[in-house]
Amino acid sequence: MRALACAVVALVMAQAPASAQPIDRHALVSRHDVVLTRVDPRAPLMLGNGELAFTADITGLQTFPEQYSPRAPLLTMAQWAWHSFPNPNNYTEADGLTPVDVPGRGAQRFPWMRDWSELQARPALVWLRENPHRFSLGRVSLILRGRGGEQARFEALSQTRQRLDLWTGALQSTFVFDGARVRVDTVVHPTRDCVFVRIQSNLVDLSRVGVEVRYPGVSRALNPDPSDWTHDDLHHTDVLSHADGQVLLRRRLDDAAYYSTISSSGSVIQQVGPHDFQVLRPPRAWPQRADHSLIVGVSFELERGEACGASDNPFASAAQHWRDYWSHGGAIDFSGSSDPRAAELERRIVLSQYLSALNGAGAIPPQEEGLFSNSWNGKFHLEVHPIHSAHFAAWGRPELLERGLAWYLADLPHAQAEARRHGVEGAWWTKMAGPEGRNSPSTINPFIMWQQPHPIYMAELVYRARPNAATLARYGELVDETAKLLATWPRWDEARGAYVLGPPIIPAQENHDPLTTTNPLYETEYFRWALRTAQHWRERRGLAREPAWDRVIAHMSPPAVRDGLYLPVDSEPEFWRVTQSGACAGHAIAPQCKNRDHASFLMAYGWIGGDRIDIETMRRTMRATEQAWDFRQLWGWDFPVLAMSAARLGDREHAVDWLFRDEKNNQWGVSGMTPRWHLNADGSTYAADAETYFPSNGALLLAAGMMAAGWDGSNGRAPGFPSAGWTVRVEGIQPLP
């Protein structure tokens, strides 16, 4: 009878749907560990905890930066680490403002440049763009001494092998140096901004292998590497205490300051330069460790605290943290699929979960390059915040999105003041800023508006993950103040009998004239969607609906259609006729051809499922885009967003195809990072901007989660994936709105 019962259970399990079988989380994650046997110059590997990130070379530390691309510097970056150059002229935000005529509102001042040449004539713009900026906190590298005491060159290493153990968050690196095997294990503490390294080699006992910690200044060339190693006199390293096995330091760079400790029990820590310290085991030290090991902890923290020691077993703490991360929240498993792309998509998803936890889950919104390197001086771009991080809530990890949402709560008074300055109600969210929230001067930034509804979108995802009174109380004011802006910035046009967005406005597709553009399709639908959602929030909180918001919802300008296609903006009725002409099919970038940059008008359905969108018209618009767009000029997040559009339209095959579109900015490297290239004006050559672009990773997770778990109104299992060739098991992911 027992044998019969077991056979019945086995038969039932074999016939059960794939979604009913629990995912082996450890197997899913571990089969995508990153393994390197030689330097990949574009892909140093990252460790981190969401607040601090450490980028390591093939040795497990930051020993040989010259082996890597200039766009892949070896940095130690923190969310809190911001610096400003001195401001002897006392420039303020007002010095970067330019008057602009706003229909119905008169002259308003925006941080706008008509042309980049204005930077030469207005030094205030330069200072305001450059400051504040992220900087690198320090470099932790290996001491590798030859027999004569000299520091070894990279060529002295052989048999290099490195493994990023995703399940435990540990980087394991081995190599042979002067005939001896060296093993280096590196982790970042999960709750303290501390890097720990454990070195095992008999060369440790001979003082030939150790750790060096150097602290840089801040370079005037802030991107991509803000480190300055040449001007020791422009920054300060103060030794506050120096005891056996531990040194406490205070670092000062102009008005910025932070603390650093170097700890290593039983070792000698010696200062060998103004900002340079070495950690070595004394020769024939007693008692020697049986495993010939050296353990060093290096902290980088904004406030002075206790030293990060090895007593709490940071390697075990890191392993527990990452086991918890992978064991809870969302997961997608494609094992058993016959489509040859399934394993690669699964790899991208797993690595994107890892990289997003490092770069998109901090206390302030992430910059495009996260904590890997600098672009735009390290400032973050609020219009892509949900593309980086919204997936955390949908994937059952809302607390990681809420870290960044806390910044909006803190910045709310500043955003309200900015709205008042523009003569409207609510909160005006900047586009590109540092932690203080000041908008950075630009030819584009001040007129970007698609970040305005984002706090409502992200708060809604948090509520779906945690639908309780505490969520409503925490974010209720944020939702209300954001909605007030969305309801009072559109202007009433008596002739149209409708509310109008712009001018000035620049859509997410950034190649439209801000002074003439009106009613970008995505922005008008997103404003309406957010206002409708804000009204739902009021009802959930037991409050009355706002009549003024309902008026805007009812009378926002309708989506513009020409020749059966949605127009990206209603101020350019000839858009598709020009785009589909032969003049826009060449390789060069023609100014009159705007079939490039983000195809954001498709997001009016793919991102939010806009309720006024006619599906057949959007389907025709999608086909027209496929035929006429210059996909060479898309960015990494565009391809997942296009997949979301195809999935909602029921085109499952094309949804997957978009994820794998073979374009320059959709190439996924060994570490899970995508590059960022721009197309030169001749249309035939590219220039590299960065080796990574983390909106790609966040967008992939949002799209893959939607395709696997569905969206409001979708039907069936894995509604965004083809039924043939794909076995999709999904756990812990919420459908998207």
N, C-alpha and C positions, 0 to 999 in steps of 0.2 A: 504493500500500500504506500509506504514511504517513497519507494522508487517511482511508482505511478504518479504520486503527487509532485515529485520533483520534475518529472517529464512534462506534466501539464504546465507547471510554472515556467519551465524553459520554453515551451511552445508559445505560451502567452507573451513572454518577454520578447521572443523572436518576432512575433507579429505586432507588437506594440508600436505605436508611432514613434518616430525618432525623438520627438520633443518630450516623450514621457521617460526616456532613459536619462538618468543624471549624467551630466558632463563630468568627466574626470579632469578636474581643474589643473591638477599638477601635470598630467600628461599633456594637456592642451598648451599650457604655458611653456613647459620645459622643452618641447620639441622645436621651439623657436628661439632658444638661447642663441646669442650671437657668438660665433667662434671665428677668431682670426688667427692666422699663422704668419702674417706679415702685416706691415703697416698699410692701412688704407688711408691715403693722405686726405681724403674727404670725410673720413668718418672716425674721428676719435670718439670714444664711448663715454657716456654720461652716467653719473650717479647723483642722487639727490633725494630731498625729502619734501619738495614743493616750495620751500623757502630758500634753500641753499642748493646749488648744483656745482658739481666738480667734474671737469672734463679731463679725461685721462688718455695718455698715449699707450703704446703697446707694452710699456713696462708697468702699467697700472697706476702710474703717477704722471707727473708733467715734466719728464726728464728731457725729452728731445722735441721741443716745439718746432724746430726747423724741418722736421720730417713731414710736416703737415701743411696743407694749403694755407695761404695767408687768410683765407676766409673761414678757416677752421682753427682758431686760436685755442690754446689750452688755458682756460680761465676758471676762476672760482668766483661765482656770481651769486648774489643774494637779492631777494625781492626788496629788502630794506636798504640796499647799498646805493645811495644816490649822492652825487657831488655836484657842486656848481663852481665854476671859475669865479674869481673876484669880479665885482661889478662896480668899478670906480666911478662910472658915470651914472650910477643909480638908475639904470633902466627899469621901467615898470611895464606892465602889460599895455598901458595906454600908449607907450611909445611905439608899439607895433600895430596900432589900429589904423585903418583906412576907411574914410566915409564911402558908403555905398547907398544909392537910392533904392529903397524898398517900396514897391507899389502899395499904396494905402497906408504906409507907415512913415514916409519921409526918409530923411537921411539917417542911416545907422552906421555904426563903426564896427568893422570886422578885422580880425588879424589876417589881413589879406595882402598879397603881393600880386600885382597884375602880371609881373614877369620876374623870373629868377634874377635878372640883372639888378633888381632893386637891392639885393643884398650888398652890393658894392657901394651903393649910395646911402644906405641906411644901416649903420653898424648896430643899431638897437635890434634890428631883425636878426642879425647873426647871433647876438648874445641870447636873445629870447628863444631862438631855435636850438641852440646848443645846450641850454641850461634849463633844468637840471638834467643830468645824464647818469646812466649806470656806469659803474667802474668795477674793475676786478680787484678782489681782496688780497690775493696772494698766489704764489706758486709753490707747490709741494712736489719736490722731485727727489730722485734717487741720487745718493752719492755712490759712485762706482769708481773706486780707485784702482789704477793699475799698480803693478809691482813697484813702480817708482813713485807712487803717490799722486800721479796725475789723474784728472778726471777723464774717464773713458769716452771715446767717441762711439757713435751708434754702431759703427762697423765692427766694434769689438763684441757685439752681442750675436748669438746664433741660437737656432732652434726656438725662436720666439713662438709662443702660443698664448692665446688669451681667450677667456670665456666669460661672458656676462651671464651669470646665473640669475635669470629673471625671477625665479620663484623665491630666492633669498635676497635679491638686491645686492649681491656681492660680485665684484670683478676679480677674477682669478687670472693672474699673469705669471708665466714662467719663461725663463730663458737661461742660456748658458753664458757665463762670463768668466774668462780666464780659466776654462776647464771646470768651473764649479757651477752647479745648478742653483738658480735663484728663484724663489717663489714669492710673489707679492699678492696679498689679499687686501682689497680696498673696499670700504663701505662708508656711507654717510649715515650718521646717527638719525633715527627717525624723528626725534623730538628736539634735538639740540643741533645747532649749526656747527657740526664737528665732523671732520674727516679723520678716519682711522685707517692706519695701514699696519699690516703685519708682514714682516719680511723674514723668510726662512732661508738660511744659507750658512755654510760654515765660514764664509767670508765675513759674516757679521761679527764673529768672535775675533777676527783679525783687524777690526776697524776699517775694513775695505769697502763695506757696504753699509750705508746709513741713509739718513733723510736730511734734505736741505729745505728750509722754508725761507722764501724771499718775498718781500712786500714791495709792490711797485707804486709809483706815482700815477698820475692821470695824464695821458697824452692829449695833445691838442687834436690829433687825428683820432677821433673817438670811435670810428667805425672801421672794421668790425672788432678790432682789438683796442680797448682803451688803456692798455698798460704802457707806462713809461718807465723804462729801466735805465735811463741815462741822466736824469736830473735828481740826484739824491738829495740836493739841498732844498727841493720844493715840497718835501713832505717829511714827516717826523715819525720815528719809532721810539717811544719812551718805554724803558724797562721799569715796570712798577715793582716787580719782585722777581728774584732769581734764587731758587732753592734747588736742592738735589732733585733732578729729574723733572723740573717744572720751571717755566718762565712765563710771567704774565706781562703782556705788552699793551700799550695804548697807541693806536695809530691816529695821526692827525694829518688831514689833507685839506688845507684851507679851513673852511668851517665844518667840514665833515670829520667825524671821529667814530672809531669803533675799537673793540677790544679783541685781542687774540691771545690764546694760551697755547704753548707747546708742552706736551707732557709725554714722558717716557721713563717709566720706572727702571732704575738701575743703569741709566744711560747718562752720558755727559752732553749737556746742551751748551754750545759755545757760540757766542756772537762773533762773526768773522767779518762783518761789514756794517755800515750804518743801518741797513734793513735786511740783514742776512744772518741766518742762524743754522747751525749744523748739529745734528743729533747722531751720535755714534756710541756703540758699545765699547768700553775700554778694553784693550787687549788683555786676554786672560782674566776677564772680570770674574769675580767670585760672588755668589754662585752662578755658574753658567747655566743657561737654559738647555735642557736636554735636546730641544728641537732647534737649537742655534737660531733663536728668533729674536726679533726686535719689534716691539709694538710702540707706535707713536700716534698720539692724538693731537690734532690741530683744530682749534676752535676759531670761529670768526663770528662775533656777536656784537649787536648794537649796544647792548647794556652789559656792564661788568657783572659777571656771575662766577660760579664755581668752575674750576677747570674741568674739562672733559677728560676723565680718566678711563682707564681700561677696566676698572673694578666692576662696572655694571655690565661687562661683557657686551660691548657694542655690536659685535658680530652676531650674537644671538638676538639682540634687540632688533637689529635690522632685518634678520631673517624672519622673526615673528611678525614684524610690521608688514613685510611684503607677502607673507603667507596669508595674513588677514586680508590684505588688499585683493589678492587674487581669489580668495575663497568666498568673498562676499561681493555683491554687486553683479553686474551683467557679464555674460559670456556667450560667445557664439562658436560653435564647433562644426566644421565642415567635413570631418572625417567620414569616409564612405561615399563622398561625391565622386562622380566620374569626370566632371568637367576639369580639365587639366589646370585651370586657373584657381581652383578652390584652395589648394594648399598655400599658394602665394597670397591670396586674399586673407586667409587666416593669419599668415605671418604678419602682414601689414597691420591687421587689427590688433593682434597681441602686442606688437612693438609700439603701436600708437597708444595703447592703454598705458604702457610703461612710460613713454616719453611725455604724454600728457600729464601724468601724475607728477613728473619732475618739473615741467615747464608751464603748465596751465592751471595749477591748483594752488596758487599762492594767495597772499593777503591783499595783493593788488592785481588788477588785470594784467595779462601777459603782453609782452611785446612780441612782434612777429617771430623773432629768433629766440624767444623765451630767455633762458639763462645760458644759452650756448654761446652767443656772441652779440654784438651790437649792430643794429641798423637804426637809422633815424635817431641816433644818439641814445638808444636804449629806451626811448619813449614807447608807451603802449598806445594802441589804436582801438578805441572803444567800439568802432563799427565791426570789428572782427572778434570781440570778446566772446559772444556766444558760439561763434564758429570754433574758437579754441576750446571752450569749456562747457557749453550747454549739455553736451553728452553726459557729463557726470551725473546730472539729475536723472536723465532718461535711463542711464545704466545703473541705477540703484545706489549711487554714491553722491547724494545731494549735498552732503556736508562739504565736499570738495569744491563744488560750485559756490556754496555759500561763503567760503573764505573770500572770494573775490567780490561777491555781492556786498559784503560788509564795507568795502570801499565806497560804494554808492551811498550807503547810509551815512558814512562819515562825510562825504563830499556834498551831501544834499544842500546844506546852507549855501555853499559856493555856487552850486547849480541853480538854486533859486535866485541868487543875486544876478547871475548871468541872464536868466529869463527876464528879470525886471529890467535889466539894461537894454534888452531888445523890445521892451514894451509889451511883453506877454506874461501869462501866468505860468505857474508850475516850475519845473526844473529843466534847464537847458544843459544837455550833456555834451561835453567837448568831444572832438574827434581824436586828436593826437595830443597826449599830455604826459607829464610826469605825475608823481603822487599828489602834487598840490592841485591838480585839476585844471591848470591854465592851458588854454588852447595854444598850440604852437603855430606861429605865422607860416603861411604857405599860399601857393597859388590855388590850392584846392581845399585844404582842411576846413576852413570856416563855413563852407557851404554844403558839406556832407551832412545829411540828415538821417540816414537810415539807422544810426545808432540811437536815435531818440526813443523808439519803442522797445529797445532791447531789455531794459530793466523789467518791463512787464512780461516779456517773453520768458526771461530767465526765472522770474518769480513764479510764473505759471508752471514751469517745469518742476520747480521745487515743490509747489503745492500738490502737483500730481503725484510726486514721490512721497510727500508727507502731508496728506490732506487733513490738517488739524487747525485748531484755533490759534496755536502758537505761531504757525507759519503765517496766518492771516494777520496776526498782531505785529509780527516782526516786519513784514514788508507792505502792510497796508498803506502807510503814508507814502512810501516810495512809489507804489503803483498809482496812488491818487495824484501825486505831484507830477509824475511823468505824464499821466493822462491829461492834466490841465494844459501842459505845453502842446500836446498833440491836438487838443481841441481849440487852442487860441492862436497857434501859429498859422494854420491855413487861413487864407483871406476869402471873404465873401465876394464873389463876382456877380453883380446884379444881372449883367447881360447873359451869363451862362445859367444863372439860377443855381449856382453850385459853389462849394468851397474849392479853392485852388491852392496847390502847393507850388511855390515859386512864382517868379524869381525873387531873390536869388536861391538857387538850389543846384547841386551837382548830384546826380544819382550815383548809386553804387557802381554803375558803368561810368567811369570818371571822364569820359571824353565828350561831354556836352557843355556848352557855354553856360556858366552859372547865371549870367545876367539876362538870358533870354529863355531859359528852359522852364517849362511848366509841366506839372503832373507826371513825373516818372511813374510808370505803372506799378513797380514793386513798392515804392514808397507810399503811394496813395492807398494801396490795398493793405500795407503793413500798418499804417496809421489807423485805418478803420479796424483792422483785426485787433490791434492793441486797445483801442477804445472800447470795443465790444467786450474784450476780456476784462478790462478794468471795471466795466459795469457788472460783470459776473462777480468780480471780487467784492464790489459793494453789496451785492445781494447776499453773498456768502457771509458777510460781516453784519448782516441785518440792517444795512443802510439803504436809503432810497437811491434810485438811479439818478444820475445827473442829467437834467433835461438838455443842457447845452451840449453835452457829449452826444446825446441821441440825435440832436439836430445835425451835428457834423457827420455822424455815422450815416444818417439818411440822405445827406445832401453832398457828400464828397464827390468830386468830379468822377464820372464813370470811366471805366477803362476805354481808351481810345482804340478804334479799329479802323484799318484802311486796307482795302482789297482782301478782306477776310483774315487779316493778321493783326495781332496786337502790336501797337506801336510802343517802343521803349519809353518815349516821351510824347505827349500830345502836341508839343510845339514843333515837331519835325514830321509833318504828315508824309513827306516823301522819303522817309528813312528806308523803307524796304525797296522802293523803286531804285534808289541810288545804290543801295547795298547789293542788289541782285544784278546790277549792270556789269558789263564786262570790265569797266574801269576799276572795279573793286576786287577783281579776281587775281591781280598781279601779286608779286612778291614784295614790292616796296610799300611803305606805309603812306598812303595818299591821305592828305588832310580831310578831304571831303568824305572819305570812307570811314564809317564808324562801326564797322562790323568787327570790332575787336574789343579787348578788355572784357570785364565781367558781363556775361549775358544775363544781367540781374533781373530783367523783366520776366524771365521764366520763374524766378523765385516767388512771384505773386501767387503761383500755384504750388510749386515744388517745396518751398520753405514753409508756407503757412496754409496752403489749401484755401486760398481766398474765396469767400462765398459768392462773390459776384463774377467769378471767372467762368466763362463758357468753355466746357471741356473740349469741344470740337475745334473752337477757335484757337485754344491753347495748343491743341495737338498739331494744327496746321502751322502755328508759329514755331513750335519745336522742330518740325520738319524743315521749315525755311531756315532756321538757325543752323541745323545740321548741314544744309547745302551751301550756305553763304558765309558762315562765320570764319574768321581767321583764328583758328584755335591755337596757333603758335603763340598768341599773346594772352592766353589765359594763365591764371595763377593756380597754385596747387589745390586750393579749396574749391575751385570752379567745377572740377570733374565730379567730386561727390555730390555737389549741389545739382548738377545736371542729372546725375543718377537719381536723385530724389524726385526731380521733375518727371523723368521717364517712368519711375515706379508709380507715382500717383496717377499718371496717364494710362497705366496698365501695360506699359511696354517693358516687360521684365527683362527680355533679352538685351535691349539697349541700355537698361539700367546697369547691368553688369558690364556691358561694353564701355560705358562711360568711365567706370572705375578703372578700367585698364587702357584707356585711350593713350596711344603712344605719342606723347608730346614731350617737349623739353622739360616742362615744369611738372610732369607727372611720372618722373622716374624715381623709384623707391630703392634706396641704397641698402647696404648690408645691415645698417643700424636702425633702419626704419625711417630715416629722414629723407625728405625730398629737397632738391635744390631750388634756387630762385634765380632765373635768368630773365633778361629783358632783350627784346628783339631790337636790333639797331635799325636806323632809319632806312638803310638800303634794303631791308627786308630779307637779307640772305645770311646775315651773321648775328650771333648772339654775344652778349657780354654777361659774365657771371656776377651776380650780386651777393649771393650767400649760398652756403652749403646746406642750409636747412631753412624750412619755412613751416613752422608748426601749425598754422591754420589748416594745412593739408591733413595732418593727423587728426585734429579735432573734427574736421568736416567728414572724414572717412568714418569715424566712429558714429557720428550723428546719422549719416546716410545708411551705413550698414545696420545699425540698430533699427532704423525705421524699416528698412527692407526686410529685416528678419522678424521684428515684433509688430510691425504695422503702424497704422495711423488712424485717427478718428475717421470712421466710415469704411475702413478697409475690411476685406473679407478673406478668410482662409489663413492657413499657416504660411509663414514667410512670404507675404504677398508681393514683395519686391524681387524675389528670386525665381528664375524659371523652375518649373516642376521637373523638367528633364535635366539630368546631370548634376543636380544639387541636392544634397542631403543636409538640411539645416537644423541643427539643434540650438535652441536659444533659451537662456535662463536669465531672469532678473532684469529684463529690459521693458520699459513702459512704452506703449504706443505714443507717437508724437501727435501734437494737435493737428 
